[in-house]
Amino acid sequence: MKYNSSPYLNHGVVNVGDLPIPFDIVLNSSALVVLITFVYLKISWKESIIVRREESFNNKESLTGKIFGFFILFLLVTPGIVSNESAQTSIAPLLLWVFLWIGVPILGLLFGDVYAKFNPLNLFSISSNKPKSVYFACILFVGLTWFELVWRKPGNPFNIGVVFILLFISVNSLRYLLKKSLIEVDPLLLLHYLYSKLKLFNSKPYFRSLLDNIGNLARLKGIEYFVLLMIGTVTYDGLRETTFWYEQFGPKINDMGFSTLMFFLMNLATILFYRFACFFAIKIGGSDLELNKVSNLFGHTMLPIAFAYHVTHYLTLLLFESQTFFYRMNDPIGTGLNLFSTQEPSINYFVEPIVIWSIQVGVTLLGHMLSVVLAHDLAVKLFGHQQSDKTQYIFLFITVALTLQALFVLSVG
């Protein structure tokens, strides 16, 4: 098949054609699986098993890591500045939207936080205070994802170069002027840190270790909002690519003002539903805990859903677009180099659509089931076993709704 890269380079393939079984059966079965998980936990999971430990951050990189980070920064910024190379041939969009956005987080499942070892935004050693909040990282993440999902040319190398320069200046200015820790202001570092908490193989027993790892998410102020933004942005991205979205809004979907409005509304709705679930849990549980405290404590329970969304939505982009790496690196900054003498590539679609769809459905279900497990464990700890199930009704509703929404997007993309 002839190579035909997406000019945006930020979306996966979600339309898989005819499914082997009726889709309504998939939806009903998936919702039932989540509900059965909830009931099973109520019967058998009577005490919290996650043990709290202190989380610490280390921003130090090796010399090799800093050199590699500078190399990545160079490839992200330089192509768009020194040449007019297109998104179809430049290495910059592949590095940002495929490797840093998708590939490296998936590596975190096996090796932990890989990104922190070569962070291209961490070239300077700047003293900082102990991290307290991630609100600045949230703001910069919103800006970065708006650029990815709303701006008309997020794959353009010049645009990527400008945005990454602005991101580099913003992150390091906040570190220098406000003495902020890197984890507080760097949205990419925080993104990779969160996904690295889902590392599969820590120590035996593996499932218990996985729960402990996720459950010990840093309790920085605002970290739950960052997780929710991860969900909200991908939810918007998935819905806006569906025929359903076009049927509802028509040509308005191409208007940047309308897209910006819907982008913010989707993220706001995700946060408000979550906050209401926390409020509901406090009231039903008869607790005197503050809403902000409970909101922060439950933040980690949404992380598996965020990761499931991320993988299912962008998996095909990683599998297929990554095959253009050597073709793009043949002339890394668009000055006429011919490092590898490579020809225009042919994409090998080596995975059948039904296999991809099965993986997407499986990952989606596993993510939502793990979220239910984590929420139940924390509810037992905060409200006791007798009240735990009642406090989780709204969380359960949100989980089922997100499950059905994610599967709907996969079916009609």
Secondary structure as GFF3:
##gff-version 3
##sequence-region A 1 413
A	DSSP	alpha_helix	23	44	.	.	.	ID=ss1
A	DSSP	alpha_helix	63	82	.	.	.	ID=ss2
A	DSSP	alpha_helix	91	93	.	.	.	ID=ss3
A	DSSP	pi_helix	94	103	.	.	.	ID=ss4
A	DSSP	alpha_helix	104	111	.	.	.	ID=ss5
A	DSSP	three_ten_helix	115	117	.	.	.	ID=ss6
A	DSSP	alpha_helix	135	149	.	.	.	ID=ss7
A	DSSP	alpha_helix	157	178	.	.	.	ID=ss8
A	DSSP	alpha_helix	182	185	.	.	.	ID=ss9
A	DSSP	alpha_helix	187	196	.	.	.	ID=ss10
A	DSSP	alpha_helix	206	215	.	.	.	ID=ss11
A	DSSP	alpha_helix	223	240	.	.	.	ID=ss12
A	DSSP	alpha_helix	243	249	.	.	.	ID=ss13
A	DSSP	three_ten_helix	250	254	.	.	.	ID=ss14
A	DSSP	alpha_helix	256	285	.	.	.	ID=ss15
A	DSSP	alpha_helix	291	297	.	.	.	ID=ss16
A	DSSP	three_ten_helix	299	302	.	.	.	ID=ss17
A	DSSP	alpha_helix	303	316	.	.	.	ID=ss18
A	DSSP	pi_helix	317	321	.	.	.	ID=ss19
A	DSSP	three_ten_helix	322	324	.	.	.	ID=ss20
A	DSSP	alpha_helix	325	329	.	.	.	ID=ss21
A	DSSP	alpha_helix	353	383	.	.	.	ID=ss22
A	DSSP	alpha_helix	385	391	.	.	.	ID=ss23
A	DSSP	alpha_helix	393	412	.	.	.	ID=ss24
###
